[in-house]
Amino acid sequence: MTTHTRLTFHGPLSAERATAIVERLAANRPRTVLDIGCGWGELLLRVLEGAPEARGTGIDIDETDLARGRRSAEERGLAGRVAFLAESARDTGRGPADLVLCLGASQALSDADCPTAEALHSLRRLVSDGGRVLLGEGFWERPPTETELAGMWPGARADDHLSLAELLDLAVAAGFRPEWTETATLPEWEHFESGYQADQEVWLAAHPDATEVRDRLDRHRAQWMSYRGVLGMAYLTLVPVQH
């Protein structure tokens, strides 16, 4: 069964927003780009297309996603400028880089229950002075109710995420200034969540006796309905304060 073929990005990110982000990041003329928890690295590849002098490294532990990234790089003539590596980001020595991407992957940098603060300190270490960090991080649009938390991921707690204001304060405390702050829209979330399951839903319609797949899809849909409009995604372009 194929999965995720409807998704361009592994997160609630539209093509229009991605284009604007890439233009802003490429204007800083990065020569080295590091993508933490890169998945198939679509934004990394778009940055390399927008910054022809740059070379990129994407690290992740999902071999299937990394293989997709390598195929995409080959198809776009970027294979000579990017490496997709199967390794942990924890305490990585891959930096410092002129641009560090970390989209929905702060947990790759920390074992903490709420990894944001520790991840931000790691990102400051991994970015060059004068460079940029693009952090994609979940936040609460509003405090979740106990009923909503009970329907989300297993063990969901109110302190799993911060508010947007608290997230920005943490970034400043970690040694950054926020150059640009933007958040995913509900249509971006709906495109992502629908696309995340679409291939499997179509397959299940033709294989209705696949109870394990059905249970998994129904469970995820119920979780989505519990955090829909409650869980947000912030895209923060951060400038490191020079030492």
LINLIN-V27329 format. One record per helix or strand of 3 or more residues. SS is the DSSP state (h for helix, s for strand). FROM is the first residue (numbers start at 1). LEN is the number of residues. If there is no record, write none. Layout:
ss->[SS SS]
from->[FROM FROM]
len->[LEN LEN]
This chain:
ss->[h s h s h h s s h h s h h h s h h s]
from->[15 32 42 55 63 79 82 97 106 116 127 146 158 164 176 186 211 231]
len->[12 5 9 6 13 3 5 7 4 11 14 6 3 10 8 21 17 10]
